[in-house]
Amino acid sequence: MSSGAASAGPFVDPAPDEAVPQISDRRATVTLTEAAHILGISRSTAYELARIGELPVLRLGRRLVIPKRALDRMLDSVTQDNR
């Protein structure tokens, strides 16, 4: 039987002092608005970057979303290039 305590599972909550948008870890994508917040850019800039191909977007019907893995890879490549 369980002890009544909820298991943290594979996901770890960030430290309380970290500025992280509240996005469910179970989602595979983020909206362009969420990506803009993560990147520290405006929503309109995010849409412009998506339009010119600078952000890795998927079109789901009329919605544009960014796969979290693609966003992570993009940020990792920039970090690697700046070393």
N, C-alpha and C positions, 0 to 999 in steps of 0.2 A: 504494500500500500504506500501511497505517497505521504510525505510529512506535512503536506499542505502548502509548502513553499513553491512558488512558481519557478520553473527552470529558466535560466537565462537563454538557453539554446545556443546556437552558433553565432548569434548577433550580440555584440557588445555595445552598450550605450556609451556615447562619447562623454568625456569629462564635462561637468556642468559649466565650466568657464569657456568651453569651446563654442564659437559661433557657428553652428551647423543648422541648416534648414531642417525642419521636421518632415522628413521624407521616410516613408516606410521602407525598411531594408528589404522587404519581400518584393517590391516592385522592380521590374527589370528596366524601366525607363523613367525619365524625368521630363517634365514639361519644359518648354523653352523659358518660361518665367522662372521655374526652379533652377534651371541651368544658369540663367542670367544672375540669379542671386549667388549661386555657388562660385561663379566666375568673377563676380563683382562688377558686372556690366549692366547697362539698362536693358529692359525688355526689348525696346526697339532695336538696339544694337544686336541683341541675340537673334532677332528675326532677320536683320540684314545679313549677319554672318551666315545664317542658315541659307538664305537666298543665294548667296554667292559661293556656297560650298565650303565655308570655313568651319562650320559645325557639322558633325556627323548626324544628320537627322533622318528619321523615318516618317513617312506620311502614312497615317492610319485614318483613312477616310479623309476628312477635312482637317484632322489634328496633326500637328507636327510634334514629335517626341524625340528625345535623344536617349539611346541605350546607355545605361550607366557604365557598362564595360567600355563602350567606345569613348565616352567622356573621360573615364579614368585613363585609358590608353593615350588619349590626346594630351592630357595633363602630364602623364608620365614622360611622354616623348619630349615635351617642352622642358621639363625638369632635367632630363638627361642631356638635352642640347645645351643647357645653361651651366653645365658643370665644367 
